Amino acid sequence: MIKRQIYMDAHATTPVDPRVLETMLPTFTERFGNAASRHVFGWDAERAVDLAREQVAALIGASPKEIIFTSGATESNNLAIKGAAEFGREHGDHIVTQATEHRAVLDPCRTLERRGYRVTCLPVDRYGRVSAEQVREALTDKTVLVSIMAANNEVGTLQPVREIGRVCKEKGVLFHTDATQGVGRVEIHVEEMGIDLLSLSAHKIYGPKGVGALYIRGRRPRARIAAQMDGGGHERGLRSGTLNVPGIVGLGKACEVCGQEMNAEGERMRGLRDRLGDGITGQLSDVYLNGHPEERLPGNLNLSFAHVEGGLLLIGLKEIALSSGSACTSATLEPSHVLRALGVGDDLAHSSLRFGLGRFNTEEEVDYVVGRVVQEVTRLREMWTAHRSEGAVLKTA
Ligand SMILES: *Cc1c(COP(=O)(O)O)cnc(C)c1O
């Protein structure tokens, strides 16, 4: 019998929604045109791209002209951060970010540091939050960019984006947010939140992999960045390269579905997440929540299990797709920089599990996962206790 597999890792990626796939399919075959071509095939592709641009813009309260299509959030972050730094070089050389950002933000910042920019990386509180006050205090007259994520991909913590946006507006500093985990899951509105640059990715919101977008504020005041890709001048010269029409169409449809279903889906995710969390903590002691108890993504649960080896736990639960708080690099087992920034000790970081609930998870799956997690943690803790008392016996003998 094939053992059932359960996917509960929605922060890593999500499956393409069937409605999204259906919209994409004709663009591989009949509607295959190059959106830059000036003939019927090209115009048809261009129309499909225009619609997608409207759908993406509508989800975040932007206007279609403010959307640039990219290959995903990593590229959008690189374009926003390096592009804003390069464009602002005459005015300043200082960037503000924070410790729990995705590597697709931290690494471009590091690259800029090597190029002579100065980067302030703000610490977070034990829940993973920075405050607008911290951002305000970090700003200097040389600051050209603030980059703070909307929602964290490991612990789900939501940052006070609106308040940070207000501080940046007051000081006239560009505000970029990596909203890859936030868009489509929680309310994000670029006007109301004072966001100048926003990164998003299709594959985290039930769209295809390899496509994303960067929102660039078009007015009041216009955000200016330097292109990081030279070529045919596509996307108003900001991102050259033939448009990935199937991907873009998929991203558009994914945004439309999220816009229609986000509120109901958020409620459902919160319900499943609480059922999962309550189920586990109701039956196990010494389990700790990582991240903020309320200000967090509805589908995120990140727990540390004391007295358990995280690697063994993941192996024991191998029919469930989950992530742990350790990044397996070539030789060493490094605790995640996110949990470290929250002040979680190495042992509890190694014994953490990230549950990412998504659109296609069911109550039945949640109940199964609760049962299996309780069973595995109990088994591993019994082994650990047995091992310890054996050790004690050996010592006294
Ligand atoms: C997944 C993710 C990224 C990277 O997105 P890609 O589209 O895979 O490049 C960046 N930031 C956050 C917060 C993410 O969760």
The ligand as a Tripos MOL2 file, in Angstrom:
@<TRIPOS>MOLECULE
LIG
   15    15     1     0     0
SMALL
NO_CHARGES

@<TRIPOS>ATOM
      1 C1          9.7970   32.3510   -1.5120 C.3       1 LIG1
      2 C2         10.2440   33.6890   -1.0530 C.ar      1 LIG1
      3 C3         11.1330   34.4560   -1.8260 C.ar      1 LIG1
      4 C4         11.7210   33.9560   -3.1210 C.3       1 LIG1
      5 O1         10.7460   33.9100   -4.1170 O.3       1 LIG1
      6 P1         11.0550   33.2380   -5.5460 P.3       1 LIG1
      7 O2          9.9050   33.6430   -6.3920 O.co2     1 LIG1
      8 O3         11.1120   31.7750   -5.2870 O.co2     1 LIG1
      9 O4         12.3480   33.7980   -6.0310 O.co2     1 LIG1
     10 C5         11.4790   35.7030   -1.3510 C.ar      1 LIG1
     11 N1         11.0070   36.1770   -0.2000 N.ar      1 LIG1
     12 C6         10.1640   35.4740    0.5760 C.ar      1 LIG1
     13 C7          9.6560   36.0590    1.8470 C.3       1 LIG1
     14 C8          9.7600   34.2020    0.1680 C.ar      1 LIG1
     15 O5          8.9280   33.5020    0.9410 O.3       1 LIG1
@<TRIPOS>BOND
     1     1     2 1
     2     2     3 ar
     3     2    14 ar
     4     3     4 1
     5     3    10 ar
     6     4     5 1
     7     5     6 1
     8     6     7 2
     9     6     8 1
    10     6     9 1
    11    10    11 ar
    12    11    12 ar
    13    12    13 1
    14    12    14 ar
    15    14    15 1
@<TRIPOS>SUBSTRUCTURE
     1 LIG1         1 GROUP 0 **** ****
